[in-house]
Amino acid sequence: MDAALLLAAFHKIANRIASGLILAALIIGASLLMQVKTEFTIFGYPGLAMLFFMAAAAGGFYLVINIFLHDHRDEKKGKS
C-alpha cells in the first residue's frame, strides 16, 4: 500500500466532511433566523437568514463542482 496515497485520500474525505458540517450549520442557523421578524427582507423573508441561506447554497454548489473537478483531475493523473 502507498501510505502517501492513503493519507491524501483520508485528508480529502476529512475536508469534505468538515465543509459539509459547516454548510449544514449555515442552513440550520438560517432556518432558525427565518422566525425572527425584521424590517430588512429579501424575497419577503428576513434578510440575514436569506443571506446565510444563499451563502450555504453557493458553498454547496462550489463544493460539488470542486469535488467533480478534482476527482476527474485525480483520475486522469492516476491513469498517466
Summary of the structure (lengths in Angstrom):
residues: 80
radius of gyration: 18.0
end to end distance: 18.8
largest distance: 59.4
contacts: 184
relative contact order: 0.11
helix: 80%
strand: 5%
